[in-house]
Each structure stands twice: as C-alpha cells, then as structure tokens.
C-alpha cells in the first residue's frame, strides 16, 4: 500500500527538520529533510532518506559526503526555503544569505554548514540503500558540534513547533511497582 506525501497518516509522525547541505556537480545546496535519523552510536552514523530526483541526491552520489544541520526555532524561514524549492532552479544558498542566514565551511568535508543550527554533523557516506520512493544514505560521523543554547524544531502535521517537557515521568512509587511486575515475568 502507498502512503502519500501530505496524507494525514504521514503527517502524524513528529520529526526533526534536518537541513542537509551538500556540494557536488550542482554546487552548494541545502534541503530540508524530515527523515534524518541517528542509527548508530559506535561508530556514530546518521541516515537521511532523499528522493532520488533531487539536486541533493545528485550531489550526494557525486561527493559521497553531506552535512546535517538540525534546525533551531530561529531557522524556520530557512527550513521553509530549503524545503520549498529545488536547487536545480533556485540558488537557495544565495537566497538564504540575502535574508541574513550564515554558513561556514565544513571542517572535514567540502560542503558548507549552517551557522547557529542546534547540531552540526559532517558525514562521509558509507552506504546507499534504495527503499521504495527514496534512497537512504548512511553517513559515518566525522565531525560534530552542538549549540546547547538553541532549541530544535519539531515538525508535525505540516507545522513547526517545539517539544515541551511538561508531561511527568512515572513517580518513584510507580517505577517500583513496574519493576516488581517486570521481575515477576522475567524469562530466565
């Protein structure tokens, strides 16, 4: 069964907004990517799922590297521009610079990175997997930095938001009760 882009079922997921930066045959480019996931701690690996018809996919196949820049709440305009047009028709980097957004040269890759993102990660592609309508590019992390004073964007039902931590965790008493029940049903 297909689940179409924009369908209520697909927009129910809550995701981050990864700004994927690349440099290749199409020059520097940026795209907004909901499907940006950490998939391994050791070694650090990040997977991004990209439509194969995009400028980003072409750059990825050419350069074998990419930047992941997790969007901060101050960068929703940037994310909208990065996700709202194609790098084949628009120089999105120049548009964003004209609007006052800043970039810097990657430390270990030949692409630019987004200044003031929550998290900046430089990756070398180690695997490409065709998965239905998208290609999953898995990159090994070779450089990472964090801006701990920034708040990441959450994306849900076509809207930007932020996660509020107001739902309490189970109390100590509830955790003790849960642990007793878990021990009761331990298999060994």
Secondary structure, 3 states (H helix, E strand, C coil): CCCCCCCHHHHCCCECCEEEEEEECCEEEEEEECCEEEEECCCCEEEEEEECCCHHHHHHHHHCEEEEEECEHHHHHHHHHHHHCCCCCCCHHHHHHHCCCCEEECCCCCCEEECCCCEEEEEEEEEEEEECCEEEEEEEEEEEEECCCCCECEEECCEEECCCCCCCCCCHHHHHHHHHHHHHCCCC
